[in-house]
């Protein structure tokens, strides 16, 4: 009888150790397929955004205008598959790079540079979050 209880206790211990790991794997898999996430880069923020390059470029321009950012340069390259916006707001130099990943998704990178060595990643993330949400 004591052997049987020890056996069940071991199984209970194994189950309690394996269950959280399985849950983490399931959550990670769900998160990977759930769409876009914003992550910080060495200079700002990046994300895969739902929408064509044209759609995301229009949202980008709207967000930059809404934030009072003066657009100083735009580029349209690779037959429209890559777009870039540069602008200024106060002491920040803002850059947005868009690149087609598929017909319905666009890779977006946003940076907000204060000076040669300092970046405002929080502001870049806020801008990208607005672009992802559509303004």
N, C-alpha and C positions, 0 to 999 in steps of 0.2 A: 504494500500500500504506500509506503514512504517513497519507493522508487517511482511509482505512478505520479505522485504529487510533484516530485522533483522534475519528472519528464514534462509535466504540464507547465511548471514554473519556467523551465528553459524555453519552451515554445512561446509562452507569454512574453518572456524577455526578448526573444528573437523578433516576434511580431511587433513589439513596441519599438524596437530599434529600426526595423525595416519600414514600417508605415510612414514615418516622417520623410524618409528618403524618397519613397515612392510618390508621396504628395508633392515634394519639391520638384521631382522630375515632371510630374503631370502639370504642375503650375508653370514650370519653365516652358514646356511644350505648348501649353495654351497661350502663354505670353508671346511666344515666338510667332504663332500663327494669328494672334489677335490683331495685328496691324502694326502701327507705327509707335515707336518709342523715341523719346528724345534723350540723347546722351551727350555728355560734355566731351569736347576735344581739347587739345592743348591750347587752342585759341578761341574757342567759342562753343557752339552746339551744332549737332547734326542729327538728321532724321530722314527716314524714308517717308515721304508724304503721299497720301492718296490723291491722285489727280495727274493729268498730263502736264508737261512742262508749261504749255500755254496757260492752263488753269492756275498752276502754282505761281507762275510769273505775275498773273493778274492779281492774285491774292497778296503776293509779296509787295507789289507796287501800292496796293491799297493800305497794307499795314505800315509801310514806310511813310506814306503820306499822312496816315492817321497819327503816327508817332512824331510828326514834325521833322522828319529826317529829309534833308535836302539831297535829292539824288543828283550826283555829279557825273556819273558815267553809267552807261548800260552797254552790254555786249550781247549779241546773238550769234552763236557759233554752231558749227556742226549741223547745218540745215535746221536750226531751231531746237536741236536736242540738248544744247547747253546755253544757259543764260546767266548773266551776272549783273549785279547791281552794286554800285558803290555810292556812298553818301556820307554826309556829316550831320552830327547833332551835337552842338556844344563842342566839347573837347574830344568827342568820340569820332573815329572813322569806322563806318559800318560797311561791311561787305556781305553780300548774299550770293552764293554760288548754287545754281540749279543744274542738275544733270539727269537726263532721262534714264530710268532703270528698266521700265517696261512701258507699254502704251498707257497704263493706268497708274503708274507710280513714278515719283521723281525724288531723287536724292537731293536734299537741301542742306547746305552748310552756312551758318551765320556766324560772323565774328564782329566784335565791337572793340576796337583797339584804342586804348587811352594814350599810349606813347610807344616808343620802340620796344619796350620790354613788358608792358603791362596791358592785360586784356580784361574786359568786363564780361566774364562768362555768364553771369546772372542776367545781364541785360540781353545778351545774345540769345540765351535760352528763352527769355520772355518773348522776344521778337519771333523766334521760331515757333513757339507755342501758339502765338496768334496766327502765324501763317498756316500751321497744321490745322487749326480750328476754323480757318477761313475768314479771319479778320477779327 
